[in-house]
C-alpha cells in the first residue's frame, strides 16, 4: 500500500512515524514536501502543499492508494475536493467543511445555529467597527477582558488575549497593520473571555461515525506561566487527569455529536480529523475553536499512544467504515516539549548546528519529531521557528515529563528556547 502524507512539520513527522511503526509491513510512505527528519522514514517529494493539481497528478502517476492531508491551508483551498474529483482516496474534509477552521465567524455562527455552547461574540467587518463594539459597553467596561480573533487562517497567531482595553485596542491596531495578513483580518471577532482549564478533544470521523482520541492539553504562549505572545504551540500532554469521564460525556453529547450532526444537516458531512478546543468553565465545557486536522504539537503526544494500525484507521475513514473499527490506545500518559529557535515566534534565527540527537535515536520511550530542520555535511541544522518536538510516554504524567525533559537536556544549539513548565499548570 502506498500512502502519501501532505505537509512538512512536526505533525507530519509524527503521522509518518505512526504509519511506519504500525503499518510498515504493508506500506510505502511518501511525504510532500516533508522535511529532513521525515526523509529518514519516507520518500520526500518536492511539491508545495498548496499546489493541488501537482499533488493530485503525483498521486495518480505514483499510484498512491491513500493520501492524508496534514495542514489546514490546503484543506481550506479545496485539496480534498481536487483529489476526490479525480477519484483519489484522501483523508480530510472538503473545503465546505474546512470553513469550520478557515473562518472563525462561520464557525461561531455554526455553533449558534446548532446550540453548541461557546463564548458570547460579535463579528466586525473592520478594525473601526471592532473598536466601536469595544467602546459600546456590550462586553463590559474598560477593565473587562475580551478575546480578539482574526477571522481567517493565521498560523496560530491570529488570537489576542489582552489583559485590558488598552491592550485590546493595541491588538486591533496590530490587525490593521497586516500582522496576520489582510485576508485573515477581513473580519474580526470580539468574544467574552472565558475562564477555566483548556482541553483539546480530537476525533476521527467518516461522516457517519466517529472515534475519540485521548484528550490533550496544549501550551500556546511562548513564555512560562503562560506569558508572552501566542505561538503555534510550545508543548502538549495527554493524561487521564485532563478531563474526567463525566465532563467528557458532556462534551460528547453537547458538543461532538451536535457538531457532526450539524455538518450532516448543512450538507457537508465531516470526514477526517476534527479538533475541538475547549474551555472547561464553571458553567460547563465551551468551544473555543474548531480545527479540521490534527493539531501540532497535540499530534505528537497523541500518536505515541496509538496501538491500532493508523493506515487502517485512514482507510476506514476514506471508505466510510469507521463504525466497524475498534481503536486501541496505550493507557500511558505522554508529553511533548517543543524546542524553538531564538527569535520565535517573531523572526526566528536559522542555521544553528543541533547537537545531541544521535544519543536519543534508539530510545524506546522518547521520540524526537522534526518540525524545521535541515541536514548538511552530516550535521543537523535549525531551519525554522519550532524546530523539534521531544516526546515521551510513561505510566503517569510525572514519568512522561521526566523522560521528556531528560531528553531535552541532551539536545543543544545556540539560541535554543523552550518552556520548562509544560504539563505543570
Secondary structure by P-SEA (a helix, b strand, c coil): cbbbbbcccaaaaaaaaaaaacccccbbbbbcccccccccccccccccccaaaaaaaaaaaacccbbbbccaaaaaacaaaaaaaacccccccccccccccccaaaaaaaaaaaccccccccccccaaaaaaaaaccccccccbbbbbbcccccccccccccccaaaaaaaaaaaaacccccccccbbbbbcccccbbbbbbbcccccccccccccccccccccccccccccccccccccccccaaaaaaaaaccaaaaaaaaaaaccccccbbbbbbbbccccbbbccccccccccccccccccccccaaaaaaaaaacccccbbbbbbcccbbbbbbbcccccccccccccccccccccccccbbbbbcbbbbcccbbbbccccccccccccccaaaaaaaaaaaaaaccccbbbbbcccccc
